[in-house]
């Protein structure tokens, strides 16, 4: 599994097989990318696993508190969870 970060039009940190899979997940859960000619080349950036884990561990839950280690490790390593972080304005 690889990790991809997208900043525009909405921020997302995604787990995917490759850039095409990352774009599919982004389209499904975050936003449509039809307006972009080269979305994979222009907007998707592969990031290291450690970077993704650090970013994910800094996300606060609905209660405004940081998530527990148990929750972070369980969800970060769960292959069924594809979107780790999404822009808060979409919630």
C-alpha positions in Angstrom: 0.0 0.0 0.0 1.2 3.5 -0.9 0.2 6.8 0.5 -0.9 9.9 -1.5 -1.5 13.5 -0.5 -3.7 15.8 -2.5 -4.1 19.5 -1.7 -6.4 20.8 -4.4 -9.4 21.2 -4.7 -9.7 19.6 -1.2 -7.0 18.2 1.1 -6.9 14.4 1.5 -4.4 11.7 2.6 -5.2 8.5 0.9 -4.0 4.9 0.9 -4.0 3.3 -2.5 -2.2 0.9 -4.9 -1.1 3.6 -7.3 -2.0 7.1 -8.5 -4.9 5.9 -10.6 -6.4 4.1 -7.6 -5.8 7.3 -5.5 -7.7 9.4 -8.0 -10.5 6.8 -8.0 -10.7 7.0 -4.2 -10.6 10.8 -4.3 -13.4 10.9 -6.8 -15.5 8.5 -4.7 -15.1 10.1 -1.3 -13.8 13.6 -1.7 -14.5 15.5 -4.9 -14.8 15.1 -8.6 -11.7 15.6 -10.7 -13.2 16.0 -14.2 -12.2 19.7 -14.4 -8.5 18.7 -14.2 -6.6 17.8 -17.3 -3.7 16.0 -15.6 -5.0 15.4 -12.0 -2.6 12.5 -11.3 0.4 14.5 -12.5 -0.5 17.9 -11.1 -2.3 17.2 -7.8 -1.4 13.8 -6.5 1.9 13.4 -4.5 3.2 10.1 -3.2 4.4 10.4 0.4 6.4 8.2 2.7 4.5 5.9 5.1 6.1 7.6 8.2 5.0 11.0 6.9 1.4 9.7 6.5 1.5 8.1 9.9 2.7 11.4 11.6 0.0 13.4 9.7 -2.7 10.9 10.7 -1.6 10.8 14.3 -2.1 14.6 14.5 -5.7 14.5 13.5 -8.2 15.4 16.2 -11.5 13.4 16.7 -15.0 14.9 16.8 -14.4 15.7 20.5 -11.4 17.9 19.6 -9.0 15.5 21.3 -6.2 13.6 19.6 -7.1 10.0 18.7 -5.7 7.2 20.9 -2.8 5.1 19.9 -5.0 2.0 19.7 -7.4 3.8 17.3 -4.6 5.2 15.1 -2.7 1.9 14.8 -5.9 0.0 14.1 -7.3 2.3 11.5 -4.0 3.2 9.8 -3.1 -0.4 9.2 -6.7 -1.5 8.2 -6.6 -2.1 4.4 -10.4 -1.4 4.2 -9.9 2.2 5.2 -8.7 4.2 2.2 -9.2 7.8 3.2 -7.1 8.7 6.3 -7.7 12.5 6.3 -10.1 14.6 4.4 -10.6 18.4 4.3 -12.7 19.4 7.4 -14.9 21.6 5.3 -16.4 18.4 3.7 -17.5 17.0 7.0 
